Amino acid sequence: MTYILKRLAEPSSWAGLAAIISAAATAAATKDPQAIGALAAGLAALLLPEARK
């Protein structure tokens, strides 16, 4: 649960969530491979932590 809360505090997670929603709708409607790739990228943005310097 802590992992999820930490990810939700990062801006990239919100951008990833928006990409997931958009790409999922496009992929479901058109089966476009680019939409499926965007969906995977959105999942990565949502799940991976941002790099800290």
Residue, then its C-alpha position, 0 to 999 in steps of 0.5 A: m500500500t505504501y508503494i502505491l501511495k508513493r507512486l501516486a505522489e509523483p507527477s509521472s504517475w498521473a501522466g502514466l494514468a492519463a496515458i493508460i486511460s487514453a491508450a486503453a480506449t484507443a486499443a479497445a476500439t481499433k486494436d492499433p499496435q501503437a495504442i498497445g505500446a502506449l498502454a505499456a509505456g503508461l503502465a511503466a510510468l505508473l509503476l516505476p519510481e522517478a529517479r532521485k538525484 
